[in-house]
Amino acid sequence: MAWLTARDLAPTLEVVRPFVMPPVSADALVDLANLVQLVLEQRVPGDFVECGVWRGGGGLLMADFLRQAGIRDRKVWLCDSFQGMPPVQAIDGPIAIAEASDPDSPLYVDNSRVALEDVRRTAAEFGLSAYIEFVPGWFHETLPVQRDRIGPIAILRLDCDWYASVRACLDNLYDQVVDGGFVVLDDYFAYDGCAIAVHEFLGRRGLAHRIESVVGDWGGCEYPFSARFRKGEMNPKWERRAYLAGQDIASLIQPGEAFILVDEQQLSNKLSATRRALPFLERDGQYWGRPVDDATAIQELERLRHAGTGWMVFVWPAFWWLESYTGLHTYLRTHFRCALENERLIAFDLRP
């Protein structure tokens, strides 16, 4: 399955949209859905946690993915005061103060209040109660008590707006996010306090996570709607493409079999867990740099082929090779079968 789009998710978005606070964009929800899909595909362990629930839309989306996948050993934890917003502070910035002071704003104290019973009822109406656990109360009071019960976290979604709330969530739950898990920062671009809390937390911990923007369209212009970072990895689209490339390779090459991997030294650690990937050029199993010309590339290809290597695979970071080494490309197309060609990889069968 490819990276999901708003069109792919239209039926789901139509259902959950009324239960998501209006500033949350469809682009942010689509990105969340893709993170859930990636976590499930890669078997990243842990539950899903949402801090800042409102009417429960984000949690419903994640729970529905679990239901569709037939997964019963994970839960979605919905953490919220269910009493509205806590007081805004100066550190949250002028936009936050203006919105929190406007009686017509969704973030005005009482306007954001949704009773726990209402969210429970919605989850029951959608048949998702079995997938959802509620943690009602203010974060700084409930999370220190409940975090052990929550356990490992695969996705931690923070939609809690203000500095104090974001810090409380990171302070109490970050350590439970597993390697390969995601932290989603819904209000990173919206309110100063959220951004300050994130940078302050990462800085004090000495954590070098790269924060990635979730970009969508707003009035014909690209606009960052939310942000995220991943523990131990970067760029979910890249990760998912690498995962699918690994699946492609597994469909062609037998476990334990050697193959030439042309990847610009980007993906060999992800694609060769049960198969022996040889870099190109190769000396004693190590990368030896790029060939100086087509003749050298063809000579080295034949050396490895006669030594028993049965495949040559180009993955997308190295597709430029097929344009720059035209002689090698022509030689491969002329002498060997192209067994698979898609947007992720091109694989040639070198076997007799």
C-alpha positions as CSV (number, residue, x, y, z in Angstrom):
1,M,0.0,0.0,0.0
2,A,1.3,3.4,-0.9
3,W,1.5,6.6,1.3
4,L,-2.1,7.4,1.9
5,T,-3.7,10.6,0.6
6,A,-6.7,12.7,1.6
7,R,-8.6,11.0,-1.3
8,D,-7.7,7.5,0.0
9,L,-8.9,8.5,3.5
10,A,-12.0,10.5,2.4
11,P,-14.6,8.2,4.1
12,T,-12.7,8.1,7.4
13,L,-12.0,11.9,7.4
14,E,-15.7,12.6,6.7
15,V,-16.6,10.5,9.8
16,V,-13.9,11.9,12.3
17,R,-13.8,15.6,11.0
18,P,-16.8,16.8,13.2
19,F,-14.9,15.5,16.3
20,V,-11.6,17.3,15.6
21,M,-11.2,20.9,16.7
22,P,-11.4,23.1,13.5
23,P,-7.8,24.4,13.4
24,V,-6.6,20.8,12.9
25,S,-6.2,20.3,9.1
26,A,-7.0,17.3,7.0
27,D,-3.3,17.2,6.0
28,A,-2.4,16.7,9.7
29,L,-4.9,13.9,10.0
30,V,-3.7,12.2,6.8
31,D,-0.1,12.4,8.2
32,L,-1.3,10.9,11.5
33,A,-3.0,8.0,9.6
34,N,0.2,7.4,7.7
35,L,2.2,7.2,10.9
36,V,-0.2,4.7,12.3
37,Q,0.1,2.6,9.1
38,L,3.9,2.8,9.2
39,V,4.0,1.8,12.9
40,L,1.8,-1.2,12.3
41,E,3.6,-2.3,9.1
42,Q,7.0,-2.1,10.8
43,R,5.7,-3.6,14.0
44,V,6.9,-0.8,16.1
45,P,5.7,-1.8,19.6
46,G,3.6,0.3,21.9
47,D,0.2,2.0,22.3
48,F,-1.0,5.3,20.8
49,V,-1.5,8.2,23.1
50,E,-3.3,11.5,22.5
51,C,-2.9,14.4,24.9
52,G,-5.6,17.0,24.2
53,V,-8.7,15.2,23.0
54,W,-11.6,17.7,22.6
55,R,-14.3,15.5,21.0
56,G,-12.0,12.6,20.3
57,G,-11.4,12.8,16.5
58,G,-7.7,12.0,16.4
59,G,-8.2,9.1,18.8
60,L,-11.1,7.7,16.8
61,L,-9.0,7.8,13.7
62,M,-6.2,5.8,15.4
63,A,-8.6,3.4,17.0
64,D,-10.4,2.8,13.7
65,F,-7.0,1.8,12.1
66,L,-6.5,-0.8,14.8
67,R,-10.0,-2.2,14.2
68,Q,-9.5,-2.4,10.5
69,A,-6.2,-4.2,11.0
70,G,-7.8,-6.6,13.4
71,I,-5.3,-5.7,16.2
72,R,-6.5,-6.2,19.7
73,D,-3.2,-6.0,21.7
74,R,-2.8,-2.2,21.4
75,K,-4.9,0.6,22.8
76,V,-5.4,4.3,22.2
77,W,-5.1,6.4,25.4
78,L,-7.0,9.6,25.4
79,C,-5.7,12.1,28.0
80,D,-7.6,15.3,28.7
81,S,-8.9,17.4,31.5
82,F,-12.4,17.2,30.0
83,Q,-12.9,20.5,31.8
84,G,-11.7,22.9,29.0
85,M,-8.4,24.7,28.6
86,P,-6.0,25.6,31.4
87,P,-5.0,29.3,31.8
88,V,-2.9,30.8,29.1
89,Q,0.5,32.3,30.1
90,A,2.7,35.0,28.6
91,I,5.1,32.4,27.3
92,D,2.4,31.0,25.1
93,G,2.6,34.2,22.9
94,P,0.4,36.9,21.7
95,I,-1.7,34.7,19.3
96,A,-2.4,32.3,22.1
97,I,-3.4,35.1,24.5
98,A,-5.7,36.7,21.9
99,E,-7.4,33.4,21.1
100,A,-7.8,32.4,24.7
101,S,-9.3,35.8,25.6
102,D,-11.9,35.7,22.7
103,P,-15.2,34.4,23.8
104,D,-15.9,33.3,20.3
105,S,-12.7,31.3,20.0
106,P,-12.7,27.5,20.2
107,L,-9.8,27.9,22.8
108,Y,-11.8,30.1,25.1
109,V,-12.0,28.3,28.5
110,D,-15.5,27.0,28.3
111,N,-15.7,26.7,24.5
112,S,-13.2,23.8,24.5
113,R,-14.9,21.9,27.3
114,V,-16.3,18.5,26.2
115,A,-17.5,16.1,28.9
116,L,-15.8,12.7,29.3
117,E,-19.2,11.1,29.0
118,D,-19.8,12.7,25.6
119,V,-16.5,11.3,24.2
120,R,-17.2,7.9,25.7
121,R,-20.6,7.9,24.0
122,T,-19.1,8.8,20.6
123,A,-16.5,6.0,20.9
124,A,-19.3,3.5,21.7
125,E,-21.4,4.7,18.8
126,F,-18.6,4.0,16.4
127,G,-17.9,0.6,18.1
128,L,-14.4,1.6,19.2
129,S,-14.8,1.5,23.0
130,A,-12.7,-1.7,23.2
131,Y,-9.7,0.1,21.7
132,I,-9.8,3.2,23.9
133,E,-8.7,4.0,27.4
134,F,-9.4,7.4,29.0
135,V,-7.1,9.3,31.4
136,P,-9.2,12.2,32.7
137,G,-7.6,15.1,34.6
138,W,-4.9,17.7,34.3
139,F,-1.7,16.4,32.7
140,H,0.6,17.4,35.5
141,E,-1.6,15.4,38.0
142,T,-2.6,12.4,36.0
143,L,0.4,11.5,33.8
144,P,2.9,10.9,36.7
145,V,0.4,8.4,38.2
146,Q,-0.8,6.8,34.9
147,R,2.3,6.6,32.8
148,D,3.3,3.1,34.1
149,R,-0.1,1.8,33.2
150,I,0.1,3.3,29.7
151,G,3.5,1.6,29.1
152,P,5.5,1.7,25.8
153,I,4.2,4.3,23.3
154,A,4.5,4.0,19.5
155,I,2.8,7.4,18.8
156,L,2.5,10.3,21.2
157,R,0.3,13.0,19.7
158,L,0.3,16.3,21.6
159,D,-2.6,18.6,20.8
160,C,-2.6,20.5,24.0
161,D,-1.6,24.0,22.8
162,W,0.0,25.7,25.7
163,Y,3.6,25.6,27.0
164,A,2.8,24.1,30.4
165,S,0.7,21.3,28.9
166,V,3.3,20.3,26.3
167,R,6.1,20.3,28.9
168,A,4.1,18.1,31.2
169,C,3.4,15.6,28.5
170,L,7.0,15.5,27.3
171,D,8.4,15.4,30.8
172,N,6.2,12.5,31.7
173,L,5.8,10.4,28.5
174,Y,8.8,11.0,26.2
175,D,10.8,8.3,27.8
176,Q,8.1,5.8,27.1
177,V,8.1,6.5,23.4
178,V,10.0,3.5,21.9
179,D,12.8,3.7,19.3
180,G,11.1,4.1,16.0
181,G,8.1,5.8,17.7
182,F,6.8,9.2,16.8
183,V,6.0,12.4,18.7
184,V,3.5,14.5,16.9
185,L,3.4,18.2,17.7
186,D,0.0,19.5,16.5
187,D,0.5,23.1,17.7
188,Y,4.2,23.6,17.0
189,F,3.6,26.2,14.4
190,A,0.5,27.7,16.0
191,Y,1.6,28.9,19.4
192,D,4.9,30.1,20.7
193,G,4.6,28.2,24.0
194,C,4.4,24.9,22.3
195,A,7.5,25.5,20.2
196,I,9.4,26.8,23.3
197,A,8.4,23.8,25.3
198,V,9.6,21.4,22.6
199,H,13.0,23.1,22.1
200,E,13.5,23.6,25.8
201,F,12.8,19.9,26.5
202,L,15.1,18.6,23.7
203,G,17.8,21.1,24.6
204,R,17.9,20.3,28.3
205,R,18.0,16.6,27.4
206,G,20.7,17.1,24.7
207,L,18.4,15.3,22.2
208,A,19.2,15.9,18.5
209,H,15.8,14.9,17.0
210,R,15.2,16.7,13.7
211,I,11.7,18.2,13.7
212,E,9.9,17.7,10.4
213,S,7.1,19.9,9.2
214,V,3.7,18.4,8.0
215,V,3.0,20.6,5.1
216,G,-0.3,21.0,3.3
217,D,-2.1,23.5,1.0
218,W,-3.8,26.6,2.4
219,G,-5.2,29.0,-0.2
220,G,-2.9,27.7,-2.9
221,C,0.2,28.0,-0.8
222,E,2.2,25.5,1.1
223,Y,1.7,25.8,4.8
224,P,3.1,23.9,7.8
225,F,0.1,22.6,9.7
226,S,1.9,20.5,12.4
227,A,5.3,18.9,13.1
228,R,6.7,15.6,14.3
229,F,9.9,13.8,15.1
230,R,10.8,10.2,15.3
231,K,13.1,8.5,17.8
232,G,16.0,7.0,16.0
233,E,14.8,7.7,12.5
234,M,13.8,10.5,10.2
235,N,11.3,11.2,7.4
236,P,8.5,8.7,7.6
237,K,7.9,8.7,3.8
238,W,11.6,7.8,3.3
239,E,11.3,5.1,5.9
240,R,8.1,3.7,4.4
241,R,9.7,3.6,0.9
242,A,12.7,1.8,2.4
243,Y,10.4,-0.7,4.1
244,L,8.5,-1.4,0.8
245,A,11.8,-1.7,-1.1
246,G,12.9,-4.3,1.5
247,Q,9.6,-6.2,0.8
248,D,10.3,-6.0,-3.0
249,I,13.8,-7.4,-2.5
250,A,12.4,-10.2,-0.2
251,S,10.0,-11.1,-3.0
252,L,12.9,-11.7,-5.5
253,I,15.9,-12.8,-3.6
254,Q,16.2,-15.8,-1.3
255,P,17.3,-15.5,2.3
256,G,21.1,-15.8,2.5
257,E,21.6,-15.0,-1.2
258,A,24.1,-12.3,-2.1
259,F,23.1,-9.3,-4.3
260,I,24.8,-6.1,-5.5
261,L,23.1,-3.1,-3.9
262,V,23.6,0.3,-5.5
263,D,22.2,2.7,-2.9
264,E,24.7,5.6,-2.3
265,Q,25.3,4.0,1.1
266,Q,21.9,5.1,2.3
267,L,19.9,1.9,2.8
268,S,22.1,-1.1,3.1
269,N,21.4,-1.4,6.8
270,K,17.7,-1.5,6.2
271,L,17.6,-3.8,3.1
272,S,20.0,-6.6,4.0
273,A,18.8,-8.1,7.3
274,T,18.5,-11.6,5.9
275,R,20.2,-11.2,2.5
276,R,23.8,-10.3,1.9
277,A,24.0,-6.9,0.2
278,L,27.3,-6.2,-1.5
279,P,28.2,-2.5,-2.1
280,F,29.3,-1.4,-5.5
281,L,32.2,-1.0,-6.0
282,E,33.2,-3.7,-3.5
283,R,36.5,-4.9,-2.0
284,D,36.4,-7.5,0.7
285,G,32.8,-6.7,1.4
286,Q,33.4,-3.0,1.9
287,Y,32.4,0.0,-0.2
288,W,35.2,1.0,-2.5
289,G,33.8,4.2,-4.1
290,R,32.1,4.8,-7.4
291,P,33.5,3.3,-10.7
292,V,35.6,5.7,-12.7
293,D,33.9,4.8,-16.0
294,D,31.5,2.3,-17.6
295,A,34.2,-0.2,-18.4
296,T,35.3,-0.4,-14.8
297,A,31.6,-0.8,-13.7
298,I,31.0,-3.6,-16.2
299,Q,34.3,-5.4,-15.2
300,E,33.4,-5.3,-11.5
301,L,29.8,-6.4,-12.2
302,E,31.1,-9.5,-14.1
303,R,33.7,-10.2,-11.4
304,L,30.9,-10.4,-8.7
305,R,28.6,-12.3,-11.0
306,H,31.2,-15.0,-11.7
307,A,31.8,-15.2,-7.9
308,G,28.1,-16.2,-7.5
309,T,26.2,-13.0,-7.0
310,G,22.8,-13.4,-8.6
311,W,21.2,-9.9,-8.6
312,M,22.0,-6.2,-9.0
313,V,19.6,-3.8,-7.4
314,F,19.4,0.0,-7.8
315,V,17.3,1.8,-5.2
316,W,15.9,5.3,-5.7
317,P,18.8,7.4,-4.2
318,A,21.0,5.8,-6.8
319,F,18.7,6.0,-9.9
320,W,21.0,8.7,-11.3
321,W,23.6,6.0,-12.0
322,L,21.5,4.7,-14.8
323,E,21.7,8.1,-16.5
324,S,25.4,8.8,-15.7
325,Y,26.7,5.3,-16.4
326,T,24.9,4.8,-19.7
327,G,27.2,2.0,-20.8
328,L,26.5,0.0,-17.7
329,H,22.8,0.7,-18.1
330,T,22.8,-0.5,-21.7
331,Y,24.9,-3.6,-20.7
332,L,22.4,-4.6,-18.0
333,R,19.3,-4.0,-20.2
334,T,20.9,-6.0,-23.1
335,H,22.3,-9.0,-21.2
336,F,20.1,-9.5,-18.2
337,R,16.4,-9.7,-17.3
338,C,14.9,-6.7,-15.5
339,A,12.9,-8.6,-12.9
340,L,11.3,-5.6,-11.2
341,E,11.1,-1.9,-11.9
342,N,9.1,0.6,-9.8
343,E,9.5,4.0,-8.1
344,R,11.6,2.3,-5.4
345,L,14.0,0.0,-7.1
346,I,15.2,-1.5,-10.4
347,A,16.4,-5.2,-10.1
348,F,18.3,-7.2,-12.6
349,D,18.6,-10.9,-12.5
350,L,22.2,-11.9,-13.1
351,R,21.8,-15.6,-12.8
352,P,22.5,-17.9,-15.8
